[in-house]
Amino acid sequence: ARVAAVALVADSKGGGGSLGIQLLRDLHKLFGNAEVMTTADIIEGLIDLDESPWHDLKGKPLDARSLSYRLGQYGVTPKTIRIGDRTPKGYRREDLVDAWSRYLPLPPYASATPATPETDPPAEDPTR
């Protein structure tokens, strides 16, 4: 029901919903199959997205503090992550999955319920 409500509100506003929802959508795209991303890589990736607002938020590009604040509203906080021998601040996919599932509507081709398997028609009763 929540996913449907979010989708309806986003559609009624004529598009992408709030900046927070757009951030979650863009992060979902940006993460791809990655399990972790550094804050610096996320910011660079967000700013590089075509037609994104992240390069100009009230006259400034998105920075680490703003990213942390915006994601904090969804219960997501930066953590020290390990990438090779480096331990920069960043975000983990597992910390974003809940926000993605709550606030991003399912794509039109996805279904909320699994498809039911096809069943064979009942066999003919040989005694009939």
C-alpha positions, 0 to 999 in steps of 0.5 A: 500500500505504501509503494502504491501511495508513493507512486500515486503522489509522485504521479500526481506531482507530474514526475519524480516526487521530492528531492529525497525520492529523486536522491533515492532513485538516483542512488539506486541507479548509481549503485548498480551491483556495487555493495559499497560506495565512497561518499566522494564517488557517490557525489561525483556520480550524482553530479554527473547524472544528466538532468540531475539537480545535484550540481546546483542546489541553491547555488551549490553542488551537493556535498558530503554534509548535504548528502548525509542530511538528506539520507539521514531523513530515511534512516541512512547514515554514512559509515567507514567502509573498506575498499581494498586497503582504504577505509573512507566514509561511504554508504553500503547497499544493505543500509539503503535497501529498506529506503529503496523498497519503501519509497521507490515505486515498483517499475511497471513491469514488476509485480508485487506478487509472484506469478502463479505457476501454470498447472496442467489440466486435471487428468481424465478419469479412466473409469469414466 
